[in-house]
Amino acid sequence: MLSENEINRVLVVTAHPDDVDFAAAGSIAQFTDRGVEVTYCIVTDGDAGGFDRELDNGGMAELRRTEQTNAAKIVGVTDLRFLGYHDGTVVQSLDLRRDITRVIRQVRPDLVITHTPERNYGFIAPSHPDHRAVGGSALDAVYPDARNPYTFPSLLLEEGLEAWTVREVWLNGGQTPDHHVDITGTFERKLSALRAHVSQTSHMEGFDDFLRTRFSQVAAEAGLGEGRYAEAFQRVPTA
């Protein structure tokens, strides 16, 4: 497993704008505070989400890209890659694997953070089909695609992107996390990042209280004690 000082570049691969902030913004803020380079790869523009029905899909997509860009700045991230797939229709495919592989070879991360491809029967929200499709495709892009120079040969021959081996993956949204990050010191920035997704969160009464309860429960499950907040992941070594 990677030690803290071995993580210099992180790539976060998510299905929708706001996914990273719900799952990992506190951890991301800690990475950027230490000088780690963090890149977001967001597969869809979230054009099927939101509660302003006066916006057509194009308007919603633009709004959500802007919201994610603003949220990212709060936790120190300025490098965002939007792949432009349609919200709600993502499936595991060679095209998606290629597009994620491209970003992996461009960014050359030590660590990839993405969705678990498994269905969570204890808490249904992480099991959105887009999440599972993106998580599965990202894992396939990590292994074997990104490290194999013969996979998607045009990436090497036409784009000059050399093979790259990601050393570890953190999966979010699963039922069996084995790694907890104490985010008490960055929790307020996580809240601010989530509030930046106005189209998704402004209608929710008691939103802050819900988040405090949820992530304090994660901390309690990790044995961190009262008054702490934590994010949970499953660590997947790739060697």
C-alpha positions as CSV (number, residue, x, y, z in Angstrom):
1,M,0.0,0.0,0.0
2,L,1.1,3.6,-0.7
3,S,2.4,5.6,2.2
4,E,1.4,9.3,2.5
5,N,4.7,10.6,1.2
6,E,4.5,8.4,-1.9
7,I,1.3,10.1,-3.2
8,N,2.3,13.1,-5.4
9,R,-0.4,13.0,-8.0
10,V,-4.1,11.9,-7.6
11,L,-6.7,11.4,-10.2
12,V,-10.4,11.3,-9.2
13,V,-12.7,9.7,-11.7
14,T,-16.4,10.3,-11.0
15,A,-19.7,10.0,-12.9
16,H,-21.3,13.4,-12.1
17,P,-20.4,16.8,-10.9
18,D,-20.7,16.7,-7.0
19,D,-19.8,13.0,-6.7
20,V,-16.3,13.8,-5.6
21,D,-17.5,16.4,-3.0
22,F,-19.9,14.0,-1.4
23,A,-17.4,11.2,-1.3
24,A,-13.9,12.7,-0.9
25,A,-13.7,16.5,-0.8
26,G,-12.3,16.4,2.8
27,S,-9.6,14.0,1.8
28,I,-8.9,16.0,-1.4
29,A,-8.4,19.2,0.6
30,Q,-5.9,17.4,2.8
31,F,-4.0,16.3,-0.3
32,T,-3.8,19.8,-1.9
33,D,-2.8,21.3,1.5
34,R,0.2,19.0,1.3
35,G,1.1,20.1,-2.2
36,V,-0.3,17.0,-3.9
37,E,-1.5,17.6,-7.5
38,V,-5.1,16.5,-7.9
39,T,-7.1,16.2,-11.1
40,Y,-10.8,15.6,-11.5
41,C,-12.1,13.5,-14.5
42,I,-15.8,13.8,-14.6
43,V,-17.5,11.5,-17.1
44,T,-20.9,13.3,-17.5
45,D,-21.9,16.9,-17.1
46,G,-24.9,16.0,-14.9
47,D,-27.3,17.2,-17.5
48,A,-30.1,14.9,-16.2
49,G,-29.9,16.3,-12.6
50,G,-31.1,19.4,-10.9
51,F,-34.4,21.0,-9.9
52,D,-34.6,24.0,-12.2
53,R,-36.9,22.7,-14.9
54,E,-36.6,26.0,-16.8
55,L,-33.2,24.9,-17.9
56,D,-32.8,22.6,-20.9
57,N,-30.2,19.9,-20.8
58,G,-27.6,22.1,-22.4
59,G,-28.2,24.8,-19.8
60,M,-28.1,22.3,-16.9
61,A,-24.8,20.8,-18.2
62,E,-23.2,24.2,-18.4
63,L,-24.5,25.2,-14.9
64,R,-23.2,21.9,-13.3
65,R,-19.8,22.3,-14.9
66,T,-19.5,25.7,-13.5
67,E,-20.7,24.5,-10.0
68,Q,-18.1,21.7,-10.0
69,T,-15.4,24.1,-11.1
70,N,-16.3,26.4,-8.2
71,A,-16.5,23.6,-5.7
72,A,-13.1,22.3,-6.8
73,K,-11.4,25.6,-6.2
74,I,-12.6,25.5,-2.6
75,V,-10.5,22.4,-2.0
76,G,-7.6,23.5,-4.1
77,V,-8.2,21.8,-7.4
78,T,-8.0,23.6,-10.7
79,D,-7.4,20.8,-13.2
80,L,-10.8,19.4,-14.3
81,R,-11.4,17.2,-17.3
82,F,-15.1,16.8,-18.4
83,L,-15.6,13.8,-20.8
84,G,-19.1,14.9,-21.9
85,Y,-21.0,11.6,-21.7
86,H,-24.8,11.8,-21.2
87,D,-26.0,11.7,-17.6
88,G,-28.0,8.6,-16.7
89,T,-26.9,6.5,-19.7
90,V,-23.3,5.6,-18.9
91,V,-22.3,1.9,-19.5
92,Q,-19.1,0.1,-19.2
93,S,-17.6,0.3,-22.7
94,L,-14.3,0.2,-24.6
95,D,-14.9,3.9,-25.5
96,L,-15.1,4.9,-21.8
97,R,-12.2,2.8,-20.9
98,R,-10.1,4.4,-23.6
99,D,-11.2,7.9,-22.5
100,I,-10.3,7.3,-18.9
101,T,-7.0,5.6,-20.0
102,R,-6.1,8.7,-21.9
103,V,-6.5,10.9,-18.8
104,I,-4.5,8.4,-16.7
105,R,-1.7,8.5,-19.1
106,Q,-1.8,12.3,-19.3
107,V,-1.9,12.8,-15.5
108,R,0.2,9.8,-14.5
109,P,-1.2,9.6,-11.0
110,D,0.1,7.5,-8.1
111,L,-3.5,7.1,-6.8
112,V,-6.9,6.9,-8.5
113,I,-10.1,7.5,-6.5
114,T,-13.3,6.3,-8.0
115,H,-16.7,4.7,-7.4
116,T,-17.0,1.1,-6.3
117,P,-18.5,-0.9,-9.2
118,E,-20.5,-3.0,-6.8
119,R,-24.0,-2.4,-5.7
120,N,-24.4,-1.2,-2.1
121,Y,-27.3,-2.9,-0.5
122,G,-27.0,-1.0,2.8
123,F,-27.2,2.5,1.3
124,I,-28.6,2.8,-2.2
125,A,-27.4,6.2,-3.3
126,P,-23.8,5.1,-4.2
127,S,-25.3,2.4,-6.5
128,H,-26.5,4.8,-9.2
129,P,-25.9,2.8,-12.5
130,D,-23.6,5.6,-13.8
131,H,-21.5,5.3,-10.6
132,R,-21.1,1.5,-11.1
133,A,-20.3,1.8,-14.8
134,V,-17.7,4.5,-14.2
135,G,-16.1,2.6,-11.3
136,G,-15.9,-0.5,-13.4
137,S,-14.5,1.3,-16.4
138,A,-12.0,3.2,-14.3
139,L,-10.7,0.0,-12.7
140,D,-10.3,-1.6,-16.2
141,A,-8.5,1.5,-17.3
142,V,-6.1,1.2,-14.3
143,Y,-5.6,-2.5,-15.0
144,P,-4.9,-3.5,-17.6
145,D,-5.4,-0.7,-20.1
146,A,-3.3,2.3,-18.9
147,R,-0.2,0.1,-18.2
148,N,-0.3,-1.9,-21.4
149,P,1.2,0.0,-24.4
150,Y,-0.6,-2.3,-26.8
151,T,-4.0,-1.4,-25.5
152,F,-5.6,1.5,-27.5
153,P,-2.5,1.9,-29.6
154,S,-3.6,5.2,-31.0
155,L,-3.0,6.8,-27.6
156,L,0.7,6.0,-27.9
157,L,1.2,6.2,-31.7
158,E,-1.0,9.3,-32.4
159,E,-1.1,11.1,-29.1
160,G,2.3,10.2,-27.7
161,L,0.8,8.9,-24.4
162,E,3.2,6.4,-22.8
163,A,1.9,3.5,-20.7
164,W,1.5,4.3,-17.0
165,T,1.0,2.1,-13.9
166,V,-1.3,3.4,-11.2
167,R,-0.1,2.1,-7.8
168,E,-3.3,2.1,-5.8
169,V,-7.0,2.8,-6.2
170,W,-9.4,4.0,-3.5
171,L,-13.1,3.0,-4.0
172,N,-15.9,5.0,-2.4
173,G,-19.5,4.0,-1.8
174,G,-18.9,0.4,-1.0
175,Q,-20.2,-1.7,2.0
176,T,-16.7,-2.9,3.1
177,P,-14.4,0.1,3.5
178,D,-11.0,-0.6,5.0
179,H,-9.5,2.9,5.0
180,H,-10.8,5.9,6.8
181,V,-9.5,9.5,6.5
182,D,-10.1,11.8,9.5
183,I,-11.4,15.0,7.7
184,T,-12.3,16.9,10.9
185,G,-9.9,19.7,9.9
186,T,-11.2,20.1,6.4
187,F,-14.9,19.3,7.0
188,E,-16.1,22.9,6.7
189,R,-14.4,23.1,3.3
190,K,-16.2,19.9,2.3
191,L,-19.5,21.5,3.3
192,S,-18.6,24.7,1.3
193,A,-17.8,22.6,-1.8
194,L,-21.1,20.8,-1.6
195,R,-23.0,24.1,-1.1
196,A,-21.4,25.3,-4.4
197,H,-23.6,22.7,-6.2
198,V,-26.6,25.0,-5.8
199,S,-28.7,23.2,-8.4
200,Q,-28.4,19.9,-6.4
201,T,-28.3,21.0,-2.7
202,S,-30.1,24.3,-2.3
203,H,-33.6,22.7,-2.0
204,M,-32.5,20.3,0.8
205,E,-33.7,21.3,4.2
206,G,-31.3,20.5,7.0
207,F,-28.5,19.6,4.5
208,D,-25.6,20.6,6.7
209,D,-27.0,18.7,9.7
210,F,-27.5,15.6,7.5
211,L,-23.9,15.7,6.4
212,R,-22.6,16.3,9.9
213,T,-24.6,13.3,11.1
214,R,-23.5,11.0,8.2
215,F,-19.8,11.7,8.3
216,S,-19.6,11.7,12.1
217,Q,-21.1,8.2,11.9
218,V,-18.4,7.2,9.5
219,A,-15.8,8.5,12.0
220,A,-17.5,6.6,14.9
221,E,-17.5,3.4,12.8
222,A,-13.7,4.0,12.3
223,G,-13.2,4.4,16.0
224,L,-12.2,8.0,15.8
225,G,-14.4,9.2,18.7
226,E,-16.9,11.9,19.2
227,G,-16.7,15.3,17.4
228,R,-14.7,13.8,14.5
229,Y,-15.6,13.4,10.8
230,A,-14.3,10.9,8.3
231,E,-14.5,9.6,4.8
232,A,-14.3,5.9,4.0
233,F,-12.7,4.0,1.1
234,Q,-11.7,0.6,0.1
235,R,-8.0,0.4,-0.9
236,V,-7.1,-1.7,-3.9
237,P,-3.4,-2.3,-4.6
238,T,-2.6,-2.7,-8.2
239,A,0.8,-4.4,-8.1
